[in-house]
Amino acid sequence: MLIDDLNAARIGKPFEILGLQPREDGSFLMRAYLPGAKAVDVLNLKDGKKLYSLEPRGDNGLFEKDLPEVKKPFHYKFNVSYQDSEVEVIDPYQFRDEAFFGLSTMNEKPANIYKTMGAQLIEVEEDGVKVKGVKFVVYAPSATCVSVIGDFNFWDGRRHPMARSLLGNWVLFVPGLKAGERYKFEIKDLNGNRLPHKADPVGFFHEQYPSFASIVTDQTTYKWNDDAWVKSQLNDKLKRPITIYELHFGSWKHDDEGKPLTYREMAKELTKYVKDMGYTHVELMPVMEHPFNGSWGYQPTGLFAPTSRYGTPDDFKYFVDTMHQNGIGVILDWVPAHFPTDAFGLARFDGTCVYEYEDPRRGWHPDWNSLIYDFGRDTVRRFLIASALIWLDYYHIDGLRVDAVASMLYWDYSRKAGEWVPNVDGGNINYEAVSFLKWFNEEVYRNYPQAMTIAEESTAFTGVSRPTYTGGLGFGFKWNMGWMHDSLDYMSTDPFFRKYHHGEMSFSMIYAYNENFILSISHDEVTHGKHSLLYKMPGDEWQQAANLRAYLGFQYAHPGKKLQFMGSEFGQGSEWNVDAQLDWWLLRYEKHQGIQKLVRDLNKLYTGDPCLWRNDYDPKAFAWLDVNDAEHSIFAMLRTDGDDEIIAVSNMTPVPYIAYRLGVPKPGTYQVVLNTDDKEYWGSGYGTGTDVIEASNISWQSQYHSIVLDLPPLATVFIKRKKETQGKKKGNSK
């Protein structure tokens, strides 16, 4: 019976049952289902005049009335009387055409998905009637019934059943709803079983535990003020200085009550700090909505929404806007590799694997106990790319760093034999993921040429940061995980034994030009028992700090853009803890002040000298002046930009070397421009840091000239050749 289906929310075609239903004779029947109602009057939507009273069919909330005199549809609203209240509501089931008009599908352009799906605030106009409300659209192709539920209907799945489109979307326009409304979807699977209530996959804002409800959001309210910044970014990122400060939003700094700073508070505090430190960009560990704080954001359930932990979407826009107005770019970590199994999320969304691979040998990630997106399904690919583009579009993000790319590329990633299914050629490459990543990069750079994409890829997969038209994956940059692991392994070795590991510091230059590398010292290296960056270093307190300073100097001298995780810039002692703020109290001590000042000066030196960044990916602009002195653990690099050049010499032992001769390519006067052992950095002060050195004509290390240095212990020294005076001064004419 109809009433039984209505009471059980088993209505899959509500527009064929509710609202104005045409009769064979050309008249209409009006039907409404309003559980708990005692009486229902029909009012003209234009002037509010009463037209009819609907007749109850039993006491279950079903009301009907034959309208023989009505020959065409009209717009109306109900005046509904309950036991102790009376309300006016506009019947959504008179807006079939408006609900389906402009309906996007998961098979269209990715950008259309976040512009037309989810909860869209719209205004419909017909016959002089304007009605504002929310159009809900959700993709659940195997569902038998879907209802939108929320505060506006007492979370009752009987009240707003949705209609199914031919391609699997469920849609309903609900008049009168505004931004701020909480909602979810009640879905019945193929067998009619009700699933756990689902949050909106394309939701723009979500509540935290325990509801995890989605919230209707107006994406048009924020007024941006970053036009100058956006215009300034239309250039080649490969030839620009990029020094990135990576951070976890909730554990950078807390307020006086021990709570993480909000988006707007961080806009003030973080912008001031990053600008003072001289970084060009911040990279945020995932701020997309996620249920478990301990996942650091890498188990997201809301790829289209900034987490509500720190504020609203407009608050996040304000944060990005403030950064841009202060000349700082914002990069986000984005996680298309996998998603958690939370019942309110994407897992078996309509009772089937809508988003994940069905076979657990492909759809289950053993490392993170999470589900893997089905990269071979076109609807999933478009959904994921849409979730990337929205951040570049609505939030003006400057770049996306894609997490766990290696886990996407290989079927056998972290799997033993028999636990994975080979590709069609019998190999371990996931061709579907390769195709997806190529398309993602093409879409980003086609639509947002000022943006950049970055891959966290830990293998030697070919062409990660090479254009797709050459066979590459199309990323702009790739994290240099090899450099990070090799160099940290070297630096954690006692200096006495470093001569046996000398190649670990130089090996990266063998493959440095295979990709567009970013030298990353990331969050993964300072947690889970790996120690902080400072405490990875061997030796006593002074030597640990000196090792860290020398290592940071080496990083800035080495070709490649730079990234450091928060806390490393002032020598955080303890491991990073997601639930606590950084140990800012350490800055009361000179040691940590010195490390922080060094990083500030390194950023200033780096961004101010094109030798250190303009030709990062040109092998002709780099040379080892000394890479074979393993006995003394010394490395000397030459970085050039045309005729300009800078030299960096690293002494990775606690022994100073007096009168150390170094070959240089050009004659002239050389000057120390930065010495990580300077006293202002809590160093020993060996040498003044302003030494002026004249090159001699003594050939050395395959160079025609040489200079003699007093190398400080555990230090990196930057040396600049002074430019020659051009021409001669003119005398007075008589």
C-alpha positions in Angstrom: 0.0 0.0 0.0 1.1 3.6 -0.6 0.8 4.6 3.0 3.0 1.7 4.0 5.7 2.7 1.5 5.5 6.3 2.7 5.7 5.3 6.4 8.7 3.1 5.6 10.5 5.7 3.4 10.4 3.4 0.5 9.6 6.0 -2.1 12.0 6.0 -5.0 9.9 8.2 -7.3 8.3 10.9 -5.1 7.4 13.2 -8.0 5.0 10.5 -9.3 3.2 10.3 -5.9 3.4 13.6 -4.1 2.5 17.2 -5.2 0.1 17.8 -8.1 -0.6 14.5 -10.0 -2.2 14.7 -13.4 -5.4 12.7 -14.0 -6.4 11.1 -17.4 -9.2 13.7 -17.8 -6.7 16.6 -17.6 -7.5 17.5 -14.0 -5.1 17.1 -11.0 -5.0 15.4 -7.7 -3.0 17.1 -4.9 -1.2 14.7 -2.4 1.0 15.6 0.6 2.6 13.4 3.2 3.2 15.3 6.4 3.6 12.9 9.4 2.0 14.3 12.6 -0.1 16.9 10.8 -3.7 17.4 11.8 -4.9 19.6 9.0 -3.4 21.0 5.7 -4.6 24.1 3.8 -3.3 25.0 0.4 -2.3 28.6 -0.1 -1.5 30.5 -3.3 2.3 31.0 -3.3 2.0 34.5 -4.9 -0.5 36.2 -2.5 -0.9 33.7 0.3 -4.7 33.3 -0.2 -6.2 30.0 0.8 -7.3 27.9 -2.1 -8.2 24.5 -0.7 -8.1 22.2 2.4 -6.6 18.8 1.9 -8.5 15.8 3.2 -6.7 13.3 5.6 -6.5 9.7 4.5 -6.4 8.1 7.9 -4.2 9.4 10.7 -0.8 8.7 9.2 -0.1 12.1 7.7 -1.4 11.4 4.2 -3.5 14.2 2.7 -5.2 14.4 -0.7 -7.8 16.3 -2.7 -9.2 16.0 -6.2 -9.0 19.3 -8.1 -11.3 18.9 -11.1 -11.3 22.5 -11.9 -7.5 22.8 -12.1 -6.2 22.2 -15.7 -2.5 23.2 -15.3 0.1 23.2 -12.5 0.4 26.2 -10.2 2.7 27.2 -7.4 1.5 26.8 -3.8 2.4 26.4 -0.2 0.9 24.5 2.7 -0.3 25.8 6.0 0.1 22.8 8.2 -1.5 22.5 11.6 0.1 20.2 14.2 -1.0 19.4 17.7 0.5 22.5 19.2 1.8 24.6 16.3 1.1 25.9 12.9 3.7 26.3 10.1 3.8 27.3 6.5 5.9 25.2 4.1 6.4 25.3 0.4 5.9 21.8 -1.1 9.2 20.7 -2.8 7.3 18.3 -5.0 6.0 21.1 -7.2 9.6 21.8 -8.5 10.4 18.7 -10.5 11.7 20.7 -13.5 13.7 23.1 -11.3 15.2 20.3 -9.3 16.5 18.5 -12.4 17.4 21.6 -14.3 21.2 22.0 -14.7 21.7 18.7 -13.0 25.3 17.6 -13.2 26.3 14.0 -13.2 29.5 12.2 -12.1 30.2 11.8 -15.8 30.6 15.5 -16.6 33.5 18.0 -16.2 35.0 17.6 -12.8 34.4 21.3 -12.0 30.7 20.9 -12.5 30.6 18.4 -9.7 31.2 20.9 -6.9 29.2 23.6 -8.7 26.0 21.5 -9.0 26.2 18.5 -6.7 26.0 18.4 -2.9 23.9 21.1 -1.3 23.6 24.1 -3.7 21.9 27.3 -2.7 19.7 28.3 -5.6 16.7 30.5 -6.5 14.1 29.2 -8.9 11.8 31.5 -10.8 8.6 30.6 -12.7 5.5 32.5 -13.6 6.7 35.5 -11.6 7.3 33.4 -8.5 10.8 33.4 -7.0 11.7 30.8 -4.4 15.0 30.4 -2.7 16.2 27.1 -1.2 18.7 24.3 -1.4 19.0 21.7 -4.2 20.4 18.5 -2.9 22.2 16.1 -5.3 23.9 12.9 -4.2 25.3 10.1 -6.3 24.1 6.7 -5.1 23.5 4.6 -8.3 22.5 1.3 -6.6 20.2 2.8 -3.9 16.5 1.9 -4.0 15.5 5.0 -2.0 17.3 8.2 -0.8 16.0 10.9 1.5 17.6 14.1 2.7 17.3 14.5 6.4 18.2 17.3 8.8 17.0 19.6 11.5 14.5 21.0 9.1 12.6 17.7 9.0 13.4 16.2 12.4 15.9 13.9 10.8 13.0 11.9 9.5 13.7 10.0 6.2 9.9 9.9 5.4 9.6 13.6 4.9 11.9 14.4 2.0 12.4 11.4 -0.3 14.6 12.3 -3.3 14.1 11.5 -7.0 16.6 9.4 -9.0 18.0 10.6 -12.3 18.8 8.2 -15.1 22.6 8.3 -14.3 22.3 7.5 -10.6 22.0 10.9 -9.0 19.3 11.5 -6.4 18.0 15.1 -6.4 15.5 17.3 -4.5 15.0 21.1 -4.2 13.8 22.0 -0.7 12.4 25.5 -0.6 13.1 27.9 2.2 16.4 26.3 3.4 19.4 28.6 4.0 23.1 28.4 4.7 23.8 26.8 8.1 21.3 24.0 7.8 22.6 20.6 9.0 21.8 17.6 6.8 22.7 14.0 5.9 21.4 11.4 3.5 19.3 8.3 4.5 20.0 5.6 1.9 18.3 2.2 1.3 20.5 -0.4 -0.4 19.5 -2.8 -3.2 17.6 -5.0 -0.7 15.8 -2.0 0.9 18.0 -2.1 4.0 18.6 1.3 5.6 22.3 2.2 5.8 24.0 4.3 8.4 23.2 8.0 7.7 25.7 9.4 5.2 27.4 12.7 5.2 27.5 14.5 1.9 30.5 13.4 -0.3 30.5 16.8 -1.9 29.7 18.7 1.3 31.4 22.1 1.8 31.3 22.0 5.6 30.8 19.3 8.2 30.3 19.0 12.0 32.7 17.1 14.3 31.9 14.1 16.4 29.4 12.8 17.2 27.1 14.0 14.5 29.5 14.4 11.5 26.5 16.2 9.9 27.0 18.2 6.7 26.2 21.9 6.7 24.7 23.9 3.9 27.3 26.6 2.9 27.2 29.7 0.8 30.4 29.8 -1.2 29.7 33.3 -2.6 29.8 35.4 0.5 33.6 35.9 1.0 35.1 38.9 -0.9 38.7 38.3 -1.9 41.5 40.9 -1.7 44.4 38.9 -3.3 44.2 40.0 -6.9 47.7 41.3 -6.9 49.0 38.0 -5.6 47.2 35.9 -8.1 48.5 38.0 -11.0 52.0 37.7 -9.7 52.0 33.9 -9.8 51.7 33.5 -13.5 55.3 32.6 -14.0 57.7 29.6 -14.1 57.9 28.1 -10.6 61.0 26.2 -11.6 62.9 29.5 -11.8 61.6 31.0 -8.6 62.8 30.7 -5.0 60.6 28.4 -3.1 61.2 27.7 0.6 58.3 26.0 2.3 57.3 25.9 5.9 55.3 22.6 6.5 53.0 22.6 9.4 50.1 20.8 11.1 47.4 23.4 11.7 46.2 22.3 15.0 49.5 21.8 16.7 51.5 24.8 15.6 50.4 27.0 18.4 47.6 27.0 21.1 45.8 29.8 22.8 45.9 30.5 26.5 43.3 27.8 27.2 45.3 25.2 25.4 43.1 25.1 22.3 44.5 25.2 18.7 44.3 28.6 17.0 41.4 29.2 14.7 41.8 30.0 11.0 41.5 33.7 11.7 43.9 33.6 14.6 46.4 31.7 12.5 45.9 34.3 9.8 47.5 36.8 12.1 50.0 34.7 14.0 51.3 32.4 11.3 51.4 35.1 8.6 53.5 37.3 10.9 55.9 34.5 11.8 56.4 33.0 8.3 56.9 36.5 6.8 59.5 37.3 9.5 61.3 34.0 8.9 61.4 34.6 5.2 59.6 31.5 3.9 57.9 31.9 0.5 55.1 29.3 1.1 53.4 27.3 3.8 52.3 23.8 3.3 49.4 22.6 5.4 49.1 18.9 6.4 45.5 18.0 5.3 42.9 20.5 6.4 40.2 18.6 4.5 37.6 17.3 7.0 38.6 14.2 8.9 37.1 12.4 11.9 40.2 11.3 13.8 42.7 13.8 14.9 45.4 11.2 15.3 45.4 10.6 11.5 46.9 14.0 11.1 44.3 14.6 8.4 45.5 11.8 6.2 42.2 9.9 6.6 39.8 12.4 5.1 36.1 12.0 4.9 35.3 15.4 3.4 37.5 16.2 0.5 35.6 19.4 -0.4 35.5 20.9 3.0 38.0 22.6 5.3 37.8 21.0 8.7 35.4 22.8 11.1 37.9 22.3 14.0 39.3 25.7 13.3 36.3 27.7 11.8 34.1 28.0 8.8 35.0 27.9 5.1 34.9 31.7 5.0 37.3 31.7 7.9 39.7 29.5 6.0 39.4 31.8 2.9 40.3 34.7 5.2 43.4 32.8 6.3 44.5 32.1 2.7 43.7 35.7 1.7 45.8 37.1 4.5 48.7 34.9 3.5 48.5 36.1 -0.1 48.3 39.8 0.9 51.5 39.3 2.8 53.3 37.6 -0.2 53.0 34.0 1.1 51.7 31.1 -1.0 49.6 28.3 0.5 50.0 24.6 -0.5 47.7 21.9 0.7 48.3 18.2 1.2 45.6 16.3 -0.8 44.9 12.6 -0.2 43.3 10.8 -3.2 45.0 7.5 -2.4 42.7 6.1 0.2 39.9 6.9 2.7 38.7 5.6 6.1 36.0 3.1 6.7 33.8 5.3 8.9 30.1 4.4 8.4 29.0 8.0 7.7 31.6 8.3 5.0 32.2 6.9 1.5 32.6 3.3 2.4 30.0 1.2 0.6 28.1 4.4 0.1 24.9 3.0 -1.3 25.5 -0.6 -0.1 27.9 -1.2 -2.9 31.5 -0.1 -3.6 30.7 3.3 -5.2 34.1 4.7 -4.6 36.4 1.8 -3.7 37.7 -1.3 -5.5 35.4 -4.3 -4.7 38.3 -6.8 -4.5 40.2 -6.3 -1.2 43.4 -7.2 -2.9 43.0 -3.9 -4.7 40.6 -2.0 -2.5 42.1 -2.4 1.0 45.2 -0.7 2.2 47.1 -2.8 4.8 49.3 0.0 6.0 46.5 2.4 7.0 43.5 0.0 7.3 41.7 2.2 4.8 39.9 1.8 1.5 41.5 2.5 -1.9 39.7 4.6 -4.5 38.8 2.7 -7.7 40.9 4.7 -10.2 39.5 2.8 -13.1 36.0 4.0 -12.5 35.3 7.3 -14.4 32.9 8.6 -11.8 35.5 8.2 -9.0 38.2 9.9 -11.1 36.0 12.9 -11.8 34.9 13.1 -8.2 38.6 13.1 -7.0 39.7 15.7 -9.6 36.8 17.9 -8.6 37.9 17.7 -5.0 41.3 19.0 -6.1 40.0 21.8 -8.3 37.7 23.2 -5.7 40.6 24.3 -3.5 42.2 26.1 -6.4 38.9 27.7 -7.4 36.9 28.5 -4.3 39.9 28.8 -1.9 42.6 30.3 -4.1 45.1 27.6 -3.0 48.5 27.9 -4.8 49.5 24.2 -4.9 48.5 20.7 -4.0 51.0 18.2 -2.7 49.6 14.7 -3.4 50.2 12.2 -0.6 51.3 8.6 -0.9 51.7 8.6 -4.7 53.8 5.4 -4.5 50.9 3.5 -2.9 48.8 4.5 -5.8 51.2 3.5 -8.5 52.0 0.0 -7.5 49.5 -2.9 -7.0 52.0 -4.7 -4.7 52.7 -1.7 -2.5 53.1 -3.1 1.1 51.7 -6.4 -0.1 53.2 -9.9 -0.2 52.9 -12.4 -3.0 49.3 -13.5 -3.4 47.9 -10.4 -1.7 47.6 -8.4 -4.9 46.3 -8.7 -8.5 48.7 -8.0 -11.4 47.8 -5.6 -14.2 46.7 -6.8 -17.7 50.4 -7.3 -18.6 51.2 -9.3 -15.5 53.1 -6.4 -13.9 52.7 -4.4 -10.7 52.0 -1.0 -12.1 48.4 0.3 -11.5 47.7 1.7 -15.0 44.4 3.2 -13.8 46.2 5.2 -11.1 48.8 6.4 -13.6 46.1 7.5 -16.0 44.3 9.3 -13.2 47.3 11.2 -12.0 48.1 12.3 -15.5 44.6 13.6 -15.9 44.7 15.3 -12.6 47.8 17.3 -13.5 46.5 18.2 -16.9 43.3 19.5 -15.4 45.1 21.6 -12.8 47.6 23.2 -15.2 45.0 23.7 -17.9 42.6 25.5 -15.6 45.1 27.0 -13.1 48.4 27.6 -14.8 49.6 29.6 -11.8 49.3 26.6 -9.5 51.8 23.9 -8.8 51.4 20.2 -8.1 53.8 18.2 -5.9 54.2 14.5 -5.6 55.2 12.6 -2.5 56.6 9.6 -4.3 59.2 7.5 -2.6 60.4 5.2 -5.5 62.3 5.7 -8.7 59.2 5.7 -10.9 60.1 7.4 -14.1 59.0 10.9 -15.1 56.9 11.9 -12.0 57.6 15.6 -12.6 57.8 15.4 -16.4 55.0 16.6 -18.7 52.4 14.1 -19.7 53.0 14.7 -23.4 56.5 13.2 -22.9 55.1 10.2 -21.0 55.5 11.7 -17.5 52.9 11.9 -14.8 52.8 15.7 -15.2 53.6 16.9 -11.6 55.4 20.2 -11.3 57.6 19.0 -8.5 58.6 15.8 -6.6 59.7 15.5 -3.0 63.3 14.2 -2.9 62.7 11.4 -0.4 66.0 9.8 -1.3 68.0 12.9 -0.4 66.1 13.2 2.8 66.7 9.6 4.0 70.4 9.5 2.8 71.3 12.8 4.3 69.6 12.2 7.6 71.3 8.8 7.8 74.6 10.5 7.3 74.0 13.3 9.8 72.9 10.8 12.5 76.2 9.0 12.1 79.0 9.9 14.5 81.4 12.3 12.7 84.3 9.9 13.3 82.6 7.4 11.0 81.1 9.8 8.5 84.1 9.3 6.1 82.8 5.8 5.5 79.3 7.2 4.5 80.6 10.1 2.4 78.7 9.1 -0.7 75.3 9.4 1.1 75.6 13.1 1.0 76.7 13.3 -2.6 74.7 10.5 -4.2 71.6 12.7 -4.7 73.4 14.7 -7.4 73.7 11.6 -9.5 69.9 11.7 -10.1 69.2 15.4 -9.2 68.1 16.3 -12.7 65.9 13.3 -13.3 63.0 15.2 -11.6 62.1 18.7 -10.4 63.0 18.0 -6.8 62.0 19.7 -3.5 64.4 18.9 -0.7 62.0 18.0 2.0 62.6 17.5 5.7 59.1 16.5 6.5 56.9 15.6 9.4 57.4 11.9 8.9 61.0 12.2 10.0 60.3 13.7 13.5 57.7 11.3 14.9 57.0 7.7 15.7 60.3 7.3 17.6 62.5 8.9 15.0 63.4 11.8 17.3 63.3 15.5 16.5 65.7 16.8 13.9 67.9 18.2 16.6 68.1 15.0 18.5 68.9 12.9 15.5 72.3 14.6 15.6 75.1 13.0 17.4 77.4 14.5 20.1 76.9 16.7 23.1 74.5 19.6 23.3 76.8 22.0 21.3 77.6 19.4 18.7 74.0 18.5 18.2 73.1 22.1 17.5 76.2 22.6 15.3 75.3 19.5 13.3 71.8 20.8 12.7 73.0 24.2 11.6 75.6 22.7 9.2 72.9 20.4 7.8 70.4 23.2 7.2 73.2 25.1 5.5 73.9 22.1 3.3 70.2 21.9 2.4 70.0 25.5 1.3 73.2 25.1 -0.8 72.0 21.9 -2.6 70.0 22.3 -5.8 66.3 21.9 -5.3 63.5 23.9 -3.7 63.4 23.7 0.2 60.9 22.4 2.7 61.2 22.2 6.5 58.7 20.9 9.0 57.6 23.2 11.8 59.8 23.2 14.9 62.9 22.2 13.0 63.6 25.9 12.3 64.3 26.6 16.0 65.6 23.2 17.1 62.5 21.6 18.7 63.8 19.0 21.2 60.9 16.7 21.5 59.2 14.7 18.8 56.2 16.3 17.1 53.0 15.6 19.0 49.8 16.2 17.1 48.0 17.0 20.4 50.4 19.6 21.7 51.8 22.9 20.4 55.4 23.4 19.5 57.8 24.0 22.3 57.9 27.7 21.8 59.3 28.1 25.3 62.6 26.9 24.0 63.1 30.3 22.4 64.0 31.7 25.8 67.4 30.0 25.3 70.2 31.3 23.1 70.8 27.9 21.4 67.3 27.9 20.0 67.3 31.6 19.2 70.5 31.0 17.3 69.1 28.2 15.2 66.0 30.2 14.4 68.1 33.2 13.4 70.2 31.0 11.2 67.1 29.8 9.3 65.8 33.3 9.0 69.2 34.4 7.5 69.4 31.3 5.3 66.0 32.2 3.8 67.1 35.8 3.3 70.3 34.7 1.6 68.5 32.0 -0.5 65.7 34.2 -1.7 68.0 37.1 -2.4 70.6 35.3 -4.5 69.4 33.8 -7.8 72.4 31.5 -7.9 70.7 29.4 -5.2 67.4 28.9 -7.1 67.1 30.2 -10.6 68.9 27.2 -12.2 68.0 24.5 -9.8 67.2 22.1 -12.6 70.0 23.0 -14.9 73.1 20.7 -14.5 75.3 23.3 -16.0 74.7 25.6 -13.1 76.1 23.3 -10.5 79.5 21.8 -9.8 81.3 20.0 -7.0 84.4 21.9 -6.2 85.3 19.2 -3.6 83.3 16.0 -3.2 86.1 13.5 -2.7 87.6 14.6 0.6 85.9 11.8 2.6 88.8 11.8 5.1 87.9 15.3 6.3 84.1 14.9 5.6 84.1 18.1 3.5 81.8 19.0 0.7 82.1 22.1 -1.5 79.5 23.2 -4.1 79.4 25.8 -6.7 76.1 27.4 -7.7 76.0 29.8 -10.7 73.6 32.1 -12.4 75.2 33.4 -15.6 78.5 35.1 -14.5 77.3 35.2 -10.9 78.2 32.5 -8.5 78.2 31.4 -4.8 80.2 28.7 -3.1 79.1 26.6 -0.1 81.6 24.6 1.9 80.4 22.1 4.6 82.8 20.7 7.2 80.9 17.7 8.8 83.4 17.0 11.5 83.9 18.8 14.9 87.5 19.6 13.9 88.4 23.0 12.5 90.6 23.0 9.4 93.2 25.8 9.1 94.4 26.9 5.7 92.2 24.6 3.8 92.8 25.1 0.1 89.8 25.0 -2.2 89.9 25.3 -6.0 87.7 28.0 -7.6 87.0 28.7 -11.3 87.6 32.4 -11.3 90.1 34.9 -9.9 89.1 37.8 -7.7 88.0 38.6 -4.2 85.8 36.3 -2.2 83.9 37.1 0.9 82.1 34.9 3.5 78.4 35.9 3.4 77.1 33.4 5.9 78.8 31.0 8.4 76.5 28.6 10.3 79.2 28.6 13.1 78.8 32.3 13.8 78.3 33.2 17.4 75.0 34.8 16.7 73.8 31.3 15.8 75.2 29.9 19.0 78.3 28.7 17.1 81.9 28.8 18.2 82.6 32.0 16.2 85.5 30.4 14.4 86.3 33.1 11.8 84.5 36.4 11.7 81.9 35.6 9.0 83.1 38.7 7.1 86.5 37.3 5.9 87.8 38.7 2.6 89.7 36.1 0.6 91.8 36.8 -2.5 92.0 34.0 -5.0 95.5 32.9 -6.0 96.6 31.6 -9.4 97.5 28.2 -7.8 95.6 25.5 -9.7 93.8 23.1 -7.4 91.2 20.4 -7.7 91.0 20.8 -11.5 90.4 24.6 -11.1 92.8 27.3 -12.4 92.5 29.3 -9.1 92.2 28.6 -5.5 91.4 30.2 -2.1 92.5 29.3 1.4 90.0 29.0 4.1 89.9 28.4 7.8 86.9 26.0 8.0 84.9 26.1 11.3 83.9 22.8 12.9 80.5 21.3 12.0 79.6 24.2 9.8 78.5 25.3 6.3 80.1 28.5 5.0 78.7 30.4 2.0 81.2 32.4 0.0 80.5 35.0 -2.6 82.8 36.2 -5.3 82.7 40.0 -5.5 81.6 41.3 -8.9 84.3 43.3 -10.7 83.9 47.0 -11.3 82.7 47.6 -14.8 84.7 50.0 -16.9 86.9 52.9 -15.6 86.0 56.1 -13.9 86.0 59.1 -16.2 88.4 62.0 -15.3 87.5 65.7 -15.3 87.6 67.2 -18.7 89.4 70.5 -19.3 
